Amino acid sequence: MTKTICILPHKLGLGGPASFQSRLVSELNERGYYVSRDALDPANSAILVIGGTKHIFTLRQARRNGVHIVQRLNGMNWVHRKTHTGLRHYFRAEVNNLILSTIRGMADQIVYQSEFTREWWTRVYGETKIPGVVIYNGVNLDQFSPFGTETRPENHYRILLVEGHLGGGYEQGLVSAVNLVKLLNQRLDKKVELMVVGSVPTSLKNSLNEMGVDILWKGVVKKEEIPAIDRSAHLLFSSDINTACPNSVIEAMACGLPVIGYNTGALSELVTDSTGSIAPYGGDPWKLECPNIHSLADSAQKVLSDHETFRKGARNRAVEAFDIKHITDQYLQVLMG
C-alpha cells in the first residue's frame, strides 16, 4: 500500500527551500511514497511543513485528526530589524516570524537545519515540548559531482558567489565579495575575477562595476546549470550572514569546489578544515558591522595554495554528510517513526 506524506507549502521560485523540497519529493517518489498537497487528505500518514504556511487552522484540524506534524526550520527573519528594507518588507518579515513560531509551538516534531538554528530558535522563543532534531540539507551526488567537461580558468582565479537574491538588505555579502577580489588582486600574481549567480538590483550592479573588479553577472540561472558553474570556479564564497544551512555550500562541496566564508551561522558546522577555510568575522555580525576582509583573503589564499587537496576534501565531506538518500532516511525516521 502506498504511503502518503503531505508537504506544505508548495514552494516555487528561487531559494533553498524550493530546491530542498524538489529533491526530497523526488527521492520520496522513487521510494514509492505519494506526496500530497492537501493537509486534510485522509490518506496522510504525516505532514511536513517546510518553514511555515498561512493555513495554520487547517494544520490544527489535521492534528486533531491524529496526523503527525513535523516542521522543518531554518533561520528567522532578522536583517529587517538592523537595516532599512522598507515598511512592506518589515511587516512581511514579522508576520512570517509569527507564523513560523506559531507552528513551532504546535508541531509534534521539529527538524532544525543545523545546531546553530536550534540554538537560535531556543534562545529567542524558548524550549518546545520536544527537543527537535538536526538534519542538514541534502544534495544529489550524481547530479552535483566533480565529474564533467567544464574546466576552471588556467590564467586566472574565479571566485563564485551563489545566492537567490542579493538586495533588499543583503547587499553586504556581495560588497564583501567585491572587496575580497580587489584585495586578492593586490596580493596574488594571478588575476582574480568574481562570478555572481542570483538576482541583483541594477543599481547595485552599476555601483559595484565602478570598483575596478572584473565581475561576471550570471543572473538567475536554472538549477540544472549550477553543477557546471560550480565546476568552473576555484572557490565558493558563502556570503550570507548567520545562515542556517545554505544549499550553495553543500552543492559546491559535492562538485569538489572548496568553500570560504566568515564564521557566522552554521558555516563552521558544514565546512571542515579539509573542505575550505572559515575566517573570523572581526566584528558583530548580528549588528551587520563591517567584516575583516583581510582574514577572508587569508582564507582564500590558504585554499588556493593547496587547491587539489581541498577539492578532494570537499567532495569527500559531501559524500559523508550530505547525500540526499541518507538525508531522506533521516526525514522518514522522523515522519514515519
ZAMARGU-4260 file (C-alpha; in steps of 0.2 Angstrom, whole numbers, plus 5000, padded with zeros to 4 digits):
<rodrens>
0) 5000/5000/5000 | 5007/5017/4995 | 5010/5028/5010 | 5006/5047/5008 | 5015/5061/5015
5) 5009/5079/5014 | 5022/5093/5011 | 5017/5111/5013 | 5018/5124/5006 | 5021/5121/4988
10) 5037/5130/4986 | 5041/5138/4969 | 5054/5150/4963 | 5071/5154/4969 | 5079/5149/4986
15) 5085/5135/4996 | 5068/5129/5002 | 5062/5126/4985 | 5077/5116/4980 | 5077/5106/4995
20) 5058/5102/4993 | 5061/5096/4975 | 5075/5085/4980 | 5066/5077/4994 | 5050/5074/4984
25) 5060/5066/4970 | 5068/5054/4982 | 5051/5050/4991 | 5043/5046/4974 | 5057/5035/4970
30) 5054/5025/4986 | 5035/5023/4982 | 5028/5037/4993 | 5015/5048/4987 | 5017/5067/4991
35) 5000/5076/4994 | 4997/5094/4995 | 4981/5093/5005 | 4983/5093/5024 | 4966/5086/5026
40) 4969/5071/5014 | 4963/5056/5025 | 4977/5046/5017 | 4991/5057/5025 | 5002/5047/5037
45) 5012/5064/5041 | 5013/5082/5036 | 5030/5090/5033 | 5029/5109/5034 | 5044/5117/5026
50) 5046/5133/5036 | 5028/5140/5038 | 5011/5141/5030 | 4997/5153/5032 | 4985/5138/5034
55) 4988/5136/5052 | 4969/5132/5056 | 4970/5118/5043 | 4985/5111/5052 | 4976/5112/5069
60) 4962/5102/5061 | 4974/5089/5054 | 4982/5087/5071 | 4965/5084/5079 | 4963/5071/5066
65) 4978/5062/5073 | 4991/5066/5059 | 5009/5068/5064 | 5015/5086/5060 | 5034/5089/5058
70) 5041/5107/5054 | 5057/5110/5046 | 5065/5126/5052 | 5079/5136/5045 | 5083/5153/5052
75) 5071/5168/5056 | 5070/5185/5048 | 5081/5197/5057 | 5090/5208/5044 | 5075/5220/5043
80) 5077/5225/5061 | 5095/5230/5058 | 5094/5240/5042 | 5081/5249/5032 | 5072/5237/5020
85) 5056/5246/5018 | 5040/5246/5028 | 5031/5232/5017 | 5046/5220/5019 | 5047/5224/5038
90) 5029/5219/5040 | 5030/5204/5029 | 5046/5198/5039 | 5037/5200/5056 | 5022/5191/5050
95) 5032/5176/5043 | 5041/5175/5060 | 5025/5174/5069 | 5019/5160/5058 | 5035/5151/5060
100) 5035/5152/5079 | 5016/5148/5080 | 5018/5132/5070 | 5034/5128/5080 | 5024/5128/5096
105) 5010/5116/5089 | 5021/5103/5079 | 5024/5086/5085 | 5042/5087/5080 | 5054/5100/5074
110) 5068/5097/5061 | 5082/5111/5063 | 5094/5113/5048 | 5109/5115/5060 | 5114/5116/5078
115) 5116/5134/5075 | 5097/5135/5070 | 5091/5125/5085 | 5101/5136/5097 | 5094/5152/5089
120) 5076/5147/5090 | 5078/5141/5108 | 5087/5157/5113 | 5073/5168/5105 | 5057/5158/5108
125) 5062/5146/5122 | 5061/5127/5123 | 5047/5117/5115 | 5039/5102/5122 | 5050/5091/5111
130) 5069/5095/5109 | 5069/5093/5090 | 5082/5085/5079 | 5096/5092/5067 | 5096/5086/5049
135) 5106/5095/5037 | 5101/5099/5019 | 5105/5085/5006 | 5111/5085/4988 | 5110/5073/4974
140) 5128/5067/4972 | 5126/5061/4954 | 5119/5077/4948 | 5132/5088/4959 | 5149/5080/4956
145) 5166/5085/4951 | 5165/5074/4935 | 5161/5085/4920 | 5168/5093/4904 | 5169/5110/4912
150) 5187/5117/4916 | 5192/5131/4928 | 5202/5145/4920 | 5220/5142/4920 | 5226/5160/4918
155) 5216/5167/4932 | 5206/5163/4948 | 5187/5163/4948 | 5178/5166/4965 | 5160/5161/4964
160) 5145/5168/4974 | 5128/5160/4973 | 5113/5167/4981 | 5094/5168/4976 | 5093/5187/4980
165) 5107/5199/4983 | 5097/5215/4988 | 5085/5222/5000 | 5096/5222/5015 | 5108/5208/5009
170) 5120/5218/4999 | 5134/5217/5012 | 5139/5199/5006 | 5141/5205/4988 | 5151/5220/4993
175) 5162/5209/5004 | 5165/5198/4988 | 5170/5213/4978 | 5182/5219/4991 | 5189/5202/4993
180) 5193/5200/4975 | 5200/5218/4975 | 5212/5213/4989 | 5217/5197/4982 | 5222/5205/4965
185) 5234/5216/4976 | 5241/5200/4984 | 5242/5187/4971 | 5252/5186/4955 | 5237/5178/4946
190) 5222/5189/4942 | 5206/5186/4951 | 5188/5188/4945 | 5171/5186/4953 | 5156/5177/4946
195) 5139/5181/4953 | 5124/5170/4952 | 5107/5177/4958 | 5095/5191/4957 | 5104/5208/4959
200) 5096/5225/4958 | 5103/5235/4943 | 5108/5250/4953 | 5119/5239/4964 | 5127/5231/4949
205) 5131/5248/4942 | 5139/5254/4958 | 5150/5238/4960 | 5155/5239/4942 | 5164/5255/4946
210) 5175/5247/4959 | 5188/5241/4947 | 5185/5222/4948 | 5180/5210/4934 | 5163/5204/4938
215) 5153/5191/4928 | 5135/5194/4931 | 5126/5177/4928 | 5109/5182/4934 | 5096/5169/4939
220) 5100/5153/4931 | 5091/5136/4930 | 5095/5124/4944 | 5102/5112/4932 | 5115/5124/4927
225) 5123/5125/4944 | 5134/5110/4944 | 5143/5116/4929 | 5145/5133/4936 | 5152/5126/4952
230) 5165/5115/4942 | 5170/5131/4933 | 5176/5140/4948 | 5191/5139/4961 | 5182/5144/4976
235) 5164/5147/4983 | 5162/5162/4994 | 5147/5159/5006 | 5141/5177/5008 | 5126/5176/5019
240) 5127/5181/5037 | 5121/5169/5051 | 5114/5157/5038 | 5106/5141/5043 | 5112/5128/5031
245) 5115/5136/5013 | 5112/5124/4999 | 5125/5133/4989 | 5138/5127/5001 | 5134/5108/5000
250) 5131/5109/4982 | 5148/5117/4979 | 5157/5104/4990 | 5148/5090/4981 | 5156/5097/4965
255) 5173/5097/4973 | 5173/5116/4975 | 5181/5122/4991 | 5172/5135/5002 | 5177/5150/5011
260) 5167/5162/5022 | 5165/5171/5038 | 5162/5161/5054 | 5144/5165/5057 | 5129/5154/5057
265) 5131/5136/5053 | 5145/5138/5041 | 5158/5130/5053 | 5147/5115/5055 | 5147/5112/5037
270) 5164/5117/5031 | 5178/5107/5039 | 5197/5110/5039 | 5198/5099/5024 | 5185/5107/5013
275) 5189/5125/5014 | 5193/5139/5027 | 5182/5149/5038 | 5188/5166/5043 | 5185/5176/5059
280) 5171/5189/5056 | 5180/5203/5066 | 5165/5212/5072 | 5147/5208/5077 | 5138/5200/5063
285) 5121/5202/5072 | 5124/5221/5071 | 5129/5220/5052 | 5146/5228/5057 | 5159/5228/5043
290) 5169/5211/5042 | 5188/5209/5042 | 5191/5207/5024 | 5209/5203/5027 | 5205/5187/5037
295) 5194/5182/5022 | 5208/5185/5010 | 5219/5174/5021 | 5207/5160/5020 | 5206/5161/5001
300) 5225/5161/4999 | 5226/5146/5011 | 5214/5136/5000 | 5221/5141/4983 | 5239/5136/4989
305) 5234/5118/4991 | 5219/5118/4979 | 5218/5100/4974 | 5219/5094/4992 | 5204/5105/4997
310) 5194/5099/4981 | 5196/5081/4986 | 5191/5085/5004 | 5176/5095/4999 | 5169/5080/4989
315) 5173/5068/5002 | 5163/5079/5015 | 5148/5080/5004 | 5148/5061/5001 | 5149/5058/5020
320) 5137/5071/5026 | 5125/5077/5013 | 5119/5063/5002 | 5101/5066/4999 | 5097/5047/5001
325) 5104/5047/5018 | 5095/5064/5022 | 5079/5056/5016 | 5082/5041/5028 | 5083/5053/5042
330) 5067/5063/5037 | 5057/5047/5035 | 5063/5041/5053 | 5055/5057/5060 | 5040/5057/5049
335) 5035/5039/5050 | 5044/5034/5066
</rodrens>
